[in-house]
Amino acid sequence: MKKYIVLCAGLCAAMAFTSCKSSESAYKQAYLKAKQQEEQQQQQPVVQTQQPEANVVVPLEEKPATQTQVVDNSDNVKVTQERVSLISGSGLKNFSVVVGSFSLEANATGLQQQLKTAGYDAQIVKNEERNMYRVIATTFDTKEEASASRNDLQTKYAGAWLLYNAR
């Protein structure tokens, strides 16, 4: 009985592998059709008319100044802007260094405890739009201080990044 089952399974596998083989003729037909179209395009005479080039001006999309926020980026350090709310910690300043993002608050709390044991004033914030908990190791008023802290933290936490709280 086992011999028949093994024989049938082998036969089914062989049929499956051979039935999925694409035919060479289909590729050849597609190649010939593409070659034929290419030749037709080359045979068509190129008609050049001399018309003055017109400059096309695309209208700009206008936004009120209240919707535009400029964050200084003179040092080319990428800063992500998000609206976050404080879940656990002493409070945020303008720029923060995020060392972890989690969809579960329990995971964020675990990393926060590790950071606190390492001597950081770690905090947890939540981005409601993305439903993500961000673990913040340090927070600063200036981008330069936050950038320097991020560079130090990247040795331990490779994915560390800067967050600007959009309040």
TORKOL-4160 file (C-alpha; in steps of 0.2 Angstrom, whole numbers, padded with zeros to 4 digits, m for minus):
167
<pt num="1" X="0000" Y="0000" Z="0000"/>
<pt num="2" X="0014" Y="0012" Z="0004"/>
<pt num="3" X="0022" Y="0008" Z="m0012"/>
<pt num="4" X="0007" Y="0014" Z="m0022"/>
<pt num="5" X="0006" Y="0030" Z="m0011"/>
<pt num="6" X="0024" Y="0034" Z="m0015"/>
<pt num="7" X="0022" Y="0030" Z="m0033"/>
<pt num="8" X="0007" Y="0041" Z="m0035"/>
<pt num="9" X="0015" Y="0055" Z="m0026"/>
<pt num="10" X="0030" Y="0054" Z="m0037"/>
<pt num="11" X="0019" Y="0053" Z="m0052"/>
<pt num="12" X="0010" Y="0069" Z="m0047"/>
<pt num="13" X="0026" Y="0078" Z="m0043"/>
<pt num="14" X="0033" Y="0074" Z="m0060"/>
<pt num="15" X="0017" Y="0080" Z="m0069"/>
<pt num="16" X="0017" Y="0096" Z="m0059"/>
<pt num="17" X="0035" Y="0100" Z="m0064"/>
<pt num="18" X="0032" Y="0096" Z="m0082"/>
<pt num="19" X="0015" Y="0105" Z="m0084"/>
<pt num="20" X="0022" Y="0122" Z="m0078"/>
<pt num="21" X="0035" Y="0123" Z="m0091"/>
<pt num="22" X="0033" Y="0138" Z="m0102"/>
<pt num="23" X="0034" Y="0135" Z="m0121"/>
<pt num="24" X="0048" Y="0142" Z="m0131"/>
<pt num="25" X="0036" Y="0147" Z="m0145"/>
<pt num="26" X="0027" Y="0159" Z="m0134"/>
<pt num="27" X="0044" Y="0168" Z="m0131"/>
<pt num="28" X="0048" Y="0168" Z="m0149"/>
<pt num="29" X="0032" Y="0175" Z="m0155"/>
<pt num="30" X="0033" Y="0189" Z="m0142"/>
<pt num="31" X="0051" Y="0193" Z="m0148"/>
<pt num="32" X="0046" Y="0193" Z="m0166"/>
<pt num="33" X="0031" Y="0204" Z="m0163"/>
<pt num="34" X="0042" Y="0217" Z="m0153"/>
<pt num="35" X="0055" Y="0216" Z="m0167"/>
<pt num="36" X="0042" Y="0220" Z="m0180"/>
<pt num="37" X="0035" Y="0235" Z="m0171"/>
<pt num="38" X="0053" Y="0241" Z="m0169"/>
<pt num="39" X="0056" Y="0240" Z="m0188"/>
<pt num="40" X="0040" Y="0249" Z="m0191"/>
<pt num="41" X="0045" Y="0263" Z="m0180"/>
<pt num="42" X="0062" Y="0265" Z="m0189"/>
<pt num="43" X="0054" Y="0265" Z="m0206"/>
<pt num="44" X="0042" Y="0279" Z="m0203"/>
<pt num="45" X="0049" Y="0295" Z="m0209"/>
<pt num="46" X="0053" Y="0308" Z="m0196"/>
<pt num="47" X="0045" Y="0324" Z="m0199"/>
<pt num="48" X="0053" Y="0339" Z="m0191"/>
<pt num="49" X="0044" Y="0355" Z="m0191"/>
<pt num="50" X="0052" Y="0371" Z="m0184"/>
<pt num="51" X="0041" Y="0379" Z="m0171"/>
<pt num="52" X="0047" Y="0390" Z="m0158"/>
<pt num="53" X="0048" Y="0381" Z="m0141"/>
<pt num="54" X="0035" Y="0387" Z="m0129"/>
<pt num="55" X="0039" Y="0387" Z="m0111"/>
<pt num="56" X="0026" Y="0378" Z="m0101"/>
<pt num="57" X="0022" Y="0385" Z="m0084"/>
<pt num="58" X="0014" Y="0374" Z="m0072"/>
<pt num="59" X="0003" Y="0382" Z="m0059"/>
<pt num="60" X="0009" Y="0380" Z="m0041"/>
<pt num="61" X="m0001" Y="0373" Z="m0027"/>
<pt num="62" X="m0004" Y="0387" Z="m0015"/>
<pt num="63" X="m0005" Y="0383" Z="0004"/>
<pt num="64" X="m0008" Y="0395" Z="0018"/>
<pt num="65" X="0007" Y="0399" Z="0028"/>
<pt num="66" X="m0001" Y="0391" Z="0044"/>
<pt num="67" X="0001" Y="0374" Z="0035"/>
<pt num="68" X="0019" Y="0375" Z="0031"/>
<pt num="69" X="0032" Y="0372" Z="0045"/>
<pt num="70" X="0051" Y="0374" Z="0041"/>
<pt num="71" X="0063" Y="0364" Z="0052"/>
<pt num="72" X="0081" Y="0370" Z="0050"/>
<pt num="73" X="0091" Y="0357" Z="0041"/>
<pt num="74" X="0108" Y="0365" Z="0038"/>
<pt num="75" X="0118" Y="0351" Z="0045"/>
<pt num="76" X="0109" Y="0338" Z="0034"/>
<pt num="77" X="0103" Y="0327" Z="0048"/>
<pt num="78" X="0086" Y="0320" Z="0044"/>
<pt num="79" X="0072" Y="0324" Z="0056"/>
<pt num="80" X="0055" Y="0316" Z="0056"/>
<pt num="81" X="0040" Y="0327" Z="0061"/>
<pt num="82" X="0026" Y="0318" Z="0070"/>
<pt num="83" X="0012" Y="0322" Z="0082"/>
<pt num="84" X="0015" Y="0312" Z="0097"/>
<pt num="85" X="0007" Y="0312" Z="0115"/>
<pt num="86" X="0017" Y="0308" Z="0131"/>
<pt num="87" X="0013" Y="0291" Z="0138"/>
<pt num="88" X="0026" Y="0289" Z="0151"/>
<pt num="89" X="0041" Y="0300" Z="0156"/>
<pt num="90" X="0045" Y="0318" Z="0162"/>
<pt num="91" X="0040" Y="0328" Z="0146"/>
<pt num="92" X="0047" Y="0331" Z="0129"/>
<pt num="93" X="0057" Y="0346" Z="0122"/>
<pt num="94" X="0057" Y="0351" Z="0103"/>
<pt num="95" X="0069" Y="0337" Z="0097"/>
<pt num="96" X="0070" Y="0319" Z="0103"/>
<pt num="97" X="0081" Y="0304" Z="0100"/>
<pt num="98" X="0070" Y="0289" Z="0096"/>
<pt num="99" X="0079" Y="0272" Z="0099"/>
<pt num="100" X="0064" Y="0260" Z="0097"/>
<pt num="101" X="0046" Y="0260" Z="0089"/>
<pt num="102" X="0034" Y="0246" Z="0094"/>
<pt num="103" X="0015" Y="0242" Z="0090"/>
<pt num="104" X="0014" Y="0235" Z="0108"/>
<pt num="105" X="0015" Y="0246" Z="0123"/>
<pt num="106" X="0023" Y="0232" Z="0133"/>
<pt num="107" X="0038" Y="0231" Z="0122"/>
<pt num="108" X="0040" Y="0249" Z="0123"/>
<pt num="109" X="0040" Y="0248" Z="0142"/>
<pt num="110" X="0053" Y="0235" Z="0142"/>
<pt num="111" X="0065" Y="0245" Z="0131"/>
<pt num="112" X="0061" Y="0260" Z="0142"/>
<pt num="113" X="0067" Y="0250" Z="0158"/>
<pt num="114" X="0083" Y="0245" Z="0149"/>
<pt num="115" X="0087" Y="0263" Z="0145"/>
<pt num="116" X="0083" Y="0269" Z="0163"/>
<pt num="117" X="0095" Y="0256" Z="0170"/>
<pt num="118" X="0108" Y="0262" Z="0158"/>
<pt num="119" X="0106" Y="0280" Z="0165"/>
<pt num="120" X="0094" Y="0288" Z="0152"/>
<pt num="121" X="0078" Y="0298" Z="0156"/>
<pt num="122" X="0069" Y="0287" Z="0144"/>
<pt num="123" X="0051" Y="0291" Z="0139"/>
<pt num="124" X="0037" Y="0283" Z="0129"/>
<pt num="125" X="0026" Y="0293" Z="0117"/>
<pt num="126" X="0012" Y="0287" Z="0105"/>
<pt num="127" X="0009" Y="0292" Z="0087"/>
<pt num="128" X="m0010" Y="0290" Z="0086"/>
<pt num="129" X="m0010" Y="0291" Z="0067"/>
<pt num="130" X="0002" Y="0276" Z="0065"/>
<pt num="131" X="m0003" Y="0268" Z="0081"/>
<pt num="132" X="0015" Y="0266" Z="0086"/>
<pt num="133" X="0024" Y="0268" Z="0103"/>
<pt num="134" X="0040" Y="0277" Z="0101"/>
<pt num="135" X="0054" Y="0275" Z="0115"/>
<pt num="136" X="0064" Y="0291" Z="0117"/>
<pt num="137" X="0081" Y="0290" Z="0125"/>
<pt num="138" X="0085" Y="0309" Z="0126"/>
<pt num="139" X="0076" Y="0325" Z="0122"/>
<pt num="140" X="0083" Y="0342" Z="0119"/>
<pt num="141" X="0078" Y="0360" Z="0114"/>
<pt num="142" X="0090" Y="0361" Z="0099"/>
<pt num="143" X="0093" Y="0350" Z="0084"/>
<pt num="144" X="0112" Y="0351" Z="0086"/>
<pt num="145" X="0111" Y="0344" Z="0104"/>
<pt num="146" X="0099" Y="0330" Z="0098"/>
<pt num="147" X="0110" Y="0326" Z="0083"/>
<pt num="148" X="0125" Y="0324" Z="0094"/>
<pt num="149" X="0116" Y="0313" Z="0106"/>
<pt num="150" X="0109" Y="0302" Z="0092"/>
<pt num="151" X="0126" Y="0300" Z="0085"/>
<pt num="152" X="0132" Y="0293" Z="0102"/>
<pt num="153" X="0117" Y="0282" Z="0104"/>
<pt num="154" X="0118" Y="0274" Z="0087"/>
<pt num="155" X="0133" Y="0264" Z="0093"/>
<pt num="156" X="0121" Y="0254" Z="0104"/>
<pt num="157" X="0105" Y="0257" Z="0095"/>
<pt num="158" X="0108" Y="0257" Z="0076"/>
<pt num="159" X="0091" Y="0263" Z="0071"/>
<pt num="160" X="0091" Y="0279" Z="0082"/>
<pt num="161" X="0083" Y="0294" Z="0073"/>
<pt num="162" X="0077" Y="0311" Z="0077"/>
<pt num="163" X="0059" Y="0316" Z="0081"/>
<pt num="164" X="0052" Y="0334" Z="0080"/>
<pt num="165" X="0036" Y="0335" Z="0090"/>
<pt num="166" X="0023" Y="0343" Z="0079"/>
<pt num="167" X="0012" Y="0347" Z="0094"/>
